[in-house]
């Protein structure tokens, strides 16, 4: 079978490898589509360790397809099921999930449990759209870690693919008062075309703008913009600092960021404002179920964030496109797609 291999920084190679086997508790799928993740881009541009990749390893972890083999011990899954698989279980060691092998004609899981590690995709959801499930799960987990409720005023940073997926999930949830802070003109335009309320925070603080949108409230003698939830879909430590300085009392800040630079916290102010700050990593089964419901609902055309599609033979062009933020939003491979 054809399998894309991460060779080293700036180099990938399409090669022939044996079809993998996943044992009695696993399933094998014929991959239909697979998306290029931000971590794949980091590995390609900076070196494998920045993307969780090893030189010479198979990779790709945002994939969907159709079951073609079912292990003897697997229950409730059948040949022909259209599925998304949690890539954490595509290798025997979950730490190597970014090397799942989804950029190949076949991939699968060693632990196939319906609605836990393997999710059947409803017939009305195209497999091409379902290729978004993995990053969509990351987006949903972030807003769920932030405790977003339908009645909340929400400020979020980032109108990239994951940010817009988080926005779509909140809209599906019934959240009316959301606005997105973004600085890239192309992304601002794209998000507005989707129907999002977007503010260019290049020269003005998003929290200051939130005061104009949601009003000012006074809690514990602090006058602040009336924001309940602050969601960081960008990943900059500076946003936590901005929240610590100007966030509303009794509010929550959630981040999926990987910024390794240290920040300073004033314990007295943190206590007085009764802040909640939480990190968000990956997703849980309930997040994936929610993602599938959003895709099934279709009220937001979130699949439109897929702006480029390539075959595995076009891998270098695909990665060059994914690395250029001015060339679109989400890049996927069509492998055995519909």
ABEGO torsion letter per residue (X at the ends): XBBBBBABBGBBBBBBBBBBBAEAABBBBBBABBBBBAAAAAAAAAEAAAAGBBBGBBBEABBBBBBABBBAABBGBBBGBBBBBBAAAABABAAAAAAAGABBABBBBABBBBGAABBBBBAABBAAAAAAAAAAAAAAAAAAAAGBBAABBBBBBEABAAAAAAAAAAAAAGBABBBBBBABAAAAAAAAAAGBBBBBAAABBAAAAAAAAAEBBBBGGBBBBBBABBBBAAGBAAAAAAAAAABBBGBBBBBABABABBBBBBAAAAAAAGBBBBBBBEBBAAAAAAAAAAAAAGABBAAAABABBBBAAAAAAAAAAAABAAAEBBBBBBAABX
